[in-house]
């Protein structure tokens, strides 16, 4: 299930995210994987099939400070939903 990420939350290497208000160069359907984390930012890279040209895309740096203000991000959560 997709869950909105708050600027107080942290991501971990290997997490899958998507941008809600995606930059112009990305389709909102593009999924990204977190490839590096730091205290103030993290880096993502698109998850793409082998033949997809977006695979040559350089890593994108996302500052935690920008989340919720300039960008909206959702993170994939594999935890089961309790009803």
C-alpha positions as YAML, in Angstrom:
chain: A
units: angstrom
residues:
- id: 1
  name: UNK
  ca: [0.00, 0.00, 0.00]
- id: 2
  name: UNK
  ca: [1.25, 3.52, -0.81]
- id: 3
  name: UNK
  ca: [1.58, 5.87, 2.15]
- id: 4
  name: UNK
  ca: [2.39, 9.59, 2.15]
- id: 5
  name: UNK
  ca: [5.85, 10.41, 3.47]
- id: 6
  name: UNK
  ca: [6.14, 13.26, 5.99]
- id: 7
  name: UNK
  ca: [9.31, 15.33, 6.26]
- id: 8
  name: UNK
  ca: [9.87, 13.88, 9.74]
- id: 9
  name: UNK
  ca: [9.96, 10.32, 8.39]
- id: 10
  name: UNK
  ca: [13.13, 8.71, 7.08]
- id: 11
  name: UNK
  ca: [13.58, 6.33, 4.17]
- id: 12
  name: UNK
  ca: [15.97, 3.42, 3.97]
- id: 13
  name: UNK
  ca: [18.12, 2.06, 1.19]
- id: 14
  name: UNK
  ca: [16.00, -0.20, -1.00]
- id: 15
  name: UNK
  ca: [12.67, 1.55, -0.23]
- id: 16
  name: UNK
  ca: [10.37, 2.10, -3.20]
- id: 17
  name: UNK
  ca: [8.88, 5.60, -3.63]
- id: 18
  name: UNK
  ca: [6.90, 7.64, -6.13]
- id: 19
  name: UNK
  ca: [6.43, 11.37, -6.54]
- id: 20
  name: UNK
  ca: [2.87, 12.73, -6.33]
- id: 21
  name: UNK
  ca: [3.77, 16.06, -7.88]
- id: 22
  name: UNK
  ca: [6.44, 14.65, -10.15]
- id: 23
  name: UNK
  ca: [8.99, 16.95, -11.79]
- id: 24
  name: UNK
  ca: [8.19, 17.57, -15.46]
- id: 25
  name: UNK
  ca: [10.78, 15.14, -16.75]
- id: 26
  name: UNK
  ca: [9.15, 12.18, -14.96]
- id: 27
  name: UNK
  ca: [5.89, 10.40, -15.49]
- id: 28
  name: UNK
  ca: [3.91, 10.12, -12.23]
- id: 29
  name: UNK
  ca: [3.82, 6.36, -12.85]
- id: 30
  name: UNK
  ca: [7.61, 6.16, -12.55]
- id: 31
  name: UNK
  ca: [8.75, 4.33, -9.44]
- id: 32
  name: UNK
  ca: [12.04, 5.08, -7.74]
- id: 33
  name: UNK
  ca: [14.28, 3.09, -5.45]
- id: 34
  name: UNK
  ca: [16.27, 4.69, -2.65]
- id: 35
  name: UNK
  ca: [19.95, 4.01, -3.37]
- id: 36
  name: UNK
  ca: [21.63, 6.11, -0.66]
- id: 37
  name: UNK
  ca: [20.55, 7.75, 2.58]
- id: 38
  name: UNK
  ca: [22.07, 10.52, 4.66]
- id: 39
  name: UNK
  ca: [20.93, 12.59, 7.62]
- id: 40
  name: UNK
  ca: [19.55, 15.45, 5.51]
- id: 41
  name: UNK
  ca: [18.86, 13.87, 2.10]
- id: 42
  name: UNK
  ca: [18.50, 10.65, 0.14]
- id: 43
  name: UNK
  ca: [19.21, 9.64, -3.45]
- id: 44
  name: UNK
  ca: [16.79, 7.81, -5.72]
- id: 45
  name: UNK
  ca: [17.07, 6.11, -9.06]
- id: 46
  name: UNK
  ca: [14.19, 5.10, -11.35]
- id: 47
  name: UNK
  ca: [13.11, 1.49, -11.37]
- id: 48
  name: UNK
  ca: [12.90, 0.66, -15.07]
- id: 49
  name: UNK
  ca: [12.93, -2.41, -17.32]
- id: 50
  name: UNK
  ca: [16.24, -3.28, -19.00]
- id: 51
  name: UNK
  ca: [15.15, -1.78, -22.33]
- id: 52
  name: UNK
  ca: [13.82, 1.48, -20.89]
- id: 53
  name: UNK
  ca: [15.98, 4.54, -21.82]
- id: 54
  name: UNK
  ca: [15.21, 6.19, -18.46]
- id: 55
  name: UNK
  ca: [17.63, 3.69, -16.96]
- id: 56
  name: UNK
  ca: [20.50, 6.02, -17.93]
- id: 57
  name: UNK
  ca: [19.02, 8.71, -15.71]
- id: 58
  name: UNK
  ca: [21.42, 10.09, -13.11]
- id: 59
  name: UNK
  ca: [20.46, 9.73, -9.47]
- id: 60
  name: UNK
  ca: [18.15, 12.38, -8.05]
- id: 61
  name: UNK
  ca: [18.86, 13.91, -4.64]
- id: 62
  name: UNK
  ca: [15.86, 14.60, -2.42]
- id: 63
  name: UNK
  ca: [16.22, 16.79, 0.67]
- id: 64
  name: UNK
  ca: [14.06, 15.80, 3.64]
- id: 65
  name: UNK
  ca: [13.39, 19.51, 4.21]
- id: 66
  name: UNK
  ca: [11.56, 19.75, 0.84]
- id: 67
  name: UNK
  ca: [9.13, 16.91, 1.57]
- id: 68
  name: UNK
  ca: [5.70, 18.31, 2.31]
- id: 69
  name: UNK
  ca: [6.67, 21.81, 1.17]
- id: 70
  name: UNK
  ca: [7.91, 21.51, -2.42]
- id: 71
  name: UNK
  ca: [7.44, 17.84, -3.20]
- id: 72
  name: UNK
  ca: [4.95, 15.16, -2.22]
- id: 73
  name: UNK
  ca: [6.25, 11.60, -1.96]
- id: 74
  name: UNK
  ca: [4.60, 8.27, -1.25]
- id: 75
  name: UNK
  ca: [6.47, 5.23, 0.03]
- id: 76
  name: UNK
  ca: [5.51, 1.61, -0.54]
- id: 77
  name: UNK
  ca: [4.62, -0.18, 2.68]
- id: 78
  name: UNK
  ca: [4.40, -4.00, 2.57]
- id: 79
  name: UNK
  ca: [2.90, -4.29, 6.04]
- id: 80
  name: UNK
  ca: [-0.51, -6.01, 6.04]
- id: 81
  name: UNK
  ca: [-3.53, -3.86, 6.74]
- id: 82
  name: UNK
  ca: [-5.36, -4.76, 9.96]
- id: 83
  name: UNK
  ca: [-9.13, -4.32, 9.82]
...
